Amino acid sequence: MPRGPIIVRTIKALDRAMANFRAAGETVALVPTMGALHAGHLALVRRARRADRVVASIFVNPAQFAPTEDFASYPRTFEADIAALRAERVDLVWAPPREVMYPEGFATSVAVKGPATVDLEDRFRPHFFGGVATVVAKLFGQCRPDIALFGEKDYQQLKTVTRMAADLDLKVKVIGVPTVREKDGLALSSRNVYLSPAERAVAPTLYRTLKESTARIAAGEPIVRVMSEGWIAIEAKGFAVDYFEARHAESLRRVETVDDGPLRLLVAARLGKTRLIDNMAV
Ligand code: AMP
């Protein structure tokens, strides 16, 4: 069994550990997470191994949940998370308590535009990217990583964080990692535990529809027709669709034809009380 990661909960202890890495001339990768780790998170950790030291953060960030959302019930599995990170030989786990991340008097937030304001996730979760950008900017400031790994599963988040790191000269290279899926195509997510067995059985509809729709668009079918038929197919399985759209893969702006590409299809849909998102390159 590999030695466990150092678990750090104060800025002072974090500074000391990071200074030791730096003094040895080692590069550092950061994998930000909210815990409840699954194979998707661990794929990020594995990609992080290109750096000398791997730091994973575990912090369920209240700033990115609306009052109506699942902050209180979000799955928290700290002991299992540490065991999984130990098996991946992660060096350090940064797990700040809420009052360390947001001390009394905390009064700053990062305002993001560009890919954060394109009428996708931002339309349905208007608080979300500001909350993410603020905590990620803090994590970057706290850990000063050379690289940071984010999943393509949260594609708009990946583009938003990449933009923010560049715009604020945070000197960290943001790297996107392809989505890890179950055998039937469902994208792994900490929220999949909310699905009932019946919902779990239809959940891969998102993947299947993305796959079929990307293939049809690539084969030259008109985007509008493919997307509206895909929307109907998803709703026919019992989902309430928030969006199912073809966008420019970098800017996330609207597109009319494949010539406006590279394209990415993005979907968000609710199944019972669970909201699922997914996306795929054309
Ligand atoms: P979360 O704990 O949900 O905030 O996710 C932490 C990181 O893991 C984010 O960068 C996510 O995009 C990434 N992630 C979550 N699920 C997956 C997945 N199925 N495949 C790849 N990355 C993922």
Residues whose N, C-alpha, C, O or C-beta is under 5 A from the ligand:
A	BS01	AMP	P32 T33 M34 G35 G40 H41 L149 F150 G151 E152 K153 D154 V177 P178 T179 V180 A187 L188 S189
